Every structure is written in structure tokens, then in C-alpha cells.
């Protein structure tokens, strides 16, 4: 059984995902994974903080010469669904996930892998760490929970509300471009919007 996820490519993504599998993070118990994200951000010298709702916010300045480019907002939730096979003894509050490579797949030994949305969080951390990427301003939001129930979402404070307002401003600008440039079309505008978030 090949358990070395760090040998996979892209290396930075798998480095962070492998580390995340070792950190228990079932829903409503994300303290240790929040600490990991904050520690990574601080080690990179990035502005970061945790809000009262336990969301983690990280900001990375634009690359030199890219300061006037549109900013990009990246978001992922930090918790994982704690499910295991009936015959598996496992404590999601204490035990690390036993992830391994099985052919072209990464899977876990008798439990959920935590790839939803661990791989998203790992990809964001990789982008924040990679100093070879040229980019405009980056803002990363690591939320405590993906959803609370029908019509509900995790609570956000003023910083997250500002992110949402900037997102809506960018969305409105793209919608106006679609009206002004009909050849661009709605699908192209939607694709451009995805690039902004």
C-alpha cells in the first residue's frame, strides 16, 4: 500500500493534503485544521486571521507588476464528513486518515478521505505558497462549515461580507459586459466570473 501522497503532482497540493489527512477535522471540530492553515499563512508572512465564526481569512498581495489586476477570491471549507465502514474501529476526533494511492486514485482505508473539501483547501494553500505564480491580489476564505441546512449557511463576519460585496460587484460588471458585448455571451461571462472567484 503506497501511502506517500507527497510524491504526487502537483507537489504543493499533495504536500498540504497529506498534512491535512493527519489532522482530525470532523464537522464542528475544526480547531486543529484552522491552526494548521493559520500556521502556514504566518510561515509565509501573509496577513491572516480567524473570525468569531471560526472562518479563516488569508490575504496575499499581488505579484510585482500585477497590483492593478483584478483580485481573485478562493474559498473552501475545512471540515470533513466523518464516515467509516461498519467493521472499522476509528475515532474521527483523534485518529488520522489512512490515505493511500491505489492505481490512479487516492483513497482511504475504511473511512472517508476528506477530499471534500480538503483538496480545495490544499489547492488554495498551494497557490498561497507558490512564489512562482504571477497573480493579482489573492484573498482566501477557509470556512468552518460548508452548509448548515436548507437555506442556511455558516455565519460570517464583516470581512467575509466585504468579500461577498466585492464578488457581487465583479459579477455585476461581468453581466454588464455581456450586455455591452453580446458576442461575449452569457457562458463566456460565467466562465470569466469563475476565474475571478
N, C-alpha and C positions, 0 to 999 in steps of 0.2 A: 504494500500500500504506500503510494507516494504522497507524503504529507507536506512536501516542501512547496508551498504556494508561492514563495518568493522567487522561485525560478521561472515563473510565468511572466509573460509580457502583456501589457506594459508594466515594467518592473515597479514603478512607484505606486500604481494602483494596487497591485497584488501585495506589495510590502504593507500597505495600510490595511488592506482587507485581512491579510494573515494576522496582523496585530489585533484587529477587531474581533476575530474569532476567539481570541484568548481572553476577551473581556466580557463577562456576563452582562447582558443588556436586555432582559425581557421588558415588555411594556411596563411603564411606571417604575422601573428600576434602572434608570439610565445614568446614575451618578458617575460611575466609573468610566463610561464611554464619553460623557461630557468632559471629564477631567482629561482624557486622552486627547480629545480634539483641542481643548484649550492649551494643553502642554505642547502639542505640535505647533499650533499657531504662535505661541510665545517663543518656541525654539527658533521659529523662522523670523521673529521680530515683527510679527503682524499685529495690528490692532485687533483685539478680541474681547468679548465679554459674554457673560451669561445673564439673561434677564430673569425677572421674578417668576416667569412661567417656565423656566429651565430650558429655554431655547438658547443656542449658542450662535453668536454673530461674529463673523470674521471679515475683515476688510484688507484687501491687498491693493496697494497703489498701482497705477498704470506703469507699464514699461516705459523707459526713457523714449521720448518722441511720440508716445501714444496717449499722452494725457488728455487730448481733446477727442479721443474716440469715445463712442458710446460705451457705457458701462455694461457689465454682464452680472446678472444675479443668478447664483447657483443655489439649489435647495435640495435637501434630503432629510429624511427622519432618521433618528439614531436607534430607535428600539427595534426589537425583532419579535416575531410571533414564537412563543415557546411551545413547540410541539415535538413529541417524541413517539417512537414506536412503543407499543404496549409492553414488549419484553425488555425495553431499555431502562436501566437504572440511571437516572440523570437528574441533577439539581440545577435548573437554569439560573438560580441566584448565585451559584458557586462554581459550577463546572465550565471549563472552556469547551467550545465546539470542536469536535474532532473532524476537521475538514481534510479532504484528500482529493487527489487528481485521479479520475477514472476515465482513461482514454482522453476524449476531447471535453470532458465535463469535470467541474468541481462539484463535489457533493459532500455530505456529512454522514458520519457513522451513527445511524439510528435516530437522528434529530433533524430539525430544520437547520438549514445552513446559515440563515441570517443574511442572505443576499438581498432581500427586500427589507430595507433599502441600504443595507451595508455596502453593497458595491457602488451605489450612488455616492454615499458619504466618502468611501475610499477614493473614488474618482475625483471628487471635489478636493480632498486633501492632497491628492497627487498634483492637481492643477495649481493649488496654492504653493506647493513645494517646488515645482518645476521652474527653475530660473532661466530655462532656455525658451520658454514660450513668450511671444510678443503679444501684448494684450492691453486693452483699455482698463479702466478701474474695475476691480472684481469685488463683489460682495457675496459672502457665503452665509447661508442661514441653515443651521442644523436644528431641526425641530424636535421637540420631546416626543410628540406622538403624531402619527400620520392622520388619524381620524379619531373622533370621539363617539360617533354615532351618526345616524341620518341627520343631515343638515347642521352638524356641529363640527367644529374644528378646534385645534389646540388654541389656548389663549395666547395672544401676542401683546407685546408692549409697544411703546411709541416708536422704537427703532424699526420693528417689523412693519408697523403701519406705514412708516416712511418708505420702506422698501416696496410695499404694496402700491403706494401712491405713485412712485417712480415707474413701476411696472405698468400701471394703468395709463400714465402719461405716454409711455413708449407705445403701448398698444393703440392709443388714440391716434398718435402720429402716424403709425403704420396704416391704420384704417383710412386716414385722410389721404395718404399716398396711394392707396388702392383706388380711391375715388378719382384723384387727380390723374393717375396713370392707369387707365383701365387695362392696358396690355399687361401690366404687372399682375393683375388678377388677385383674387382672394387667397388662392393657395400659396402664391409666392409671398404675399404679405404674411400669411400664417407661418410659413417657413422662416421668414425673417424674424418674426416675433419669437419663435423658438430659439433662434440664435441669440436674442437679447436676454432671454431668461436663463 
